């Protein structure tokens, strides 16, 4: 089915969430000619390490999505304050409804409903409300998912994972985080691949499939 998708929308509560959750899948989709649109909701200015300018993550997400082959015209970056998304639930819903009305993607990738980060969960909940007429897959953020159903596997080649790693390495401001580790990214994809007798894979929770 993945080859049938012509328009894919990736919802990233914070810049880099989309790359972690489905960077390899985005690389495979772009390679196959799919039009991938990436929407980030926060540049997390208050979470930047000391010494980085406030617009750092806005620049880094442009570089990272460019590495994945997503044109800058297909990137939208909002600036909701980090960790306050529940307070802006209606604004986020209206943005998502506008995306559906404007673009009508074939598939939406978003965080899991079981993600414990309040910003991630808000985007997941409002995504289900906004995109009732299309396929919705929840991506894995392992350190935030206490419960995750391994329901949809996207098989990947090494080149897709290396593109994902290269994209994540554009986030110089986030390299202090333990999970910002190339071997971790590779090993997670390798583990998921082994589970379904493939070389690499990313895994998703299924919320809706329209074929």
Secondary structure, 3 states (H helix, E strand, C coil): CHHHCCEEEEEECCCCHHHHHHHHHHHHHHHCCCEEEEEECCCCHHHCCCCCCCCHHHHHHHHHHHHCCCCHHHEEECCCCCCCHHHHHHHHHHHHHHHHHHHCCCEEEEECCCECCHHHHHHHHHHHHHCCCCEEEEECCHHHECCCCCCEEEEECHHHHHHHHHHHCCCHHHCCCCCCCHHHHHHHHHHHHHHCCCCEEEEEEEEECCC
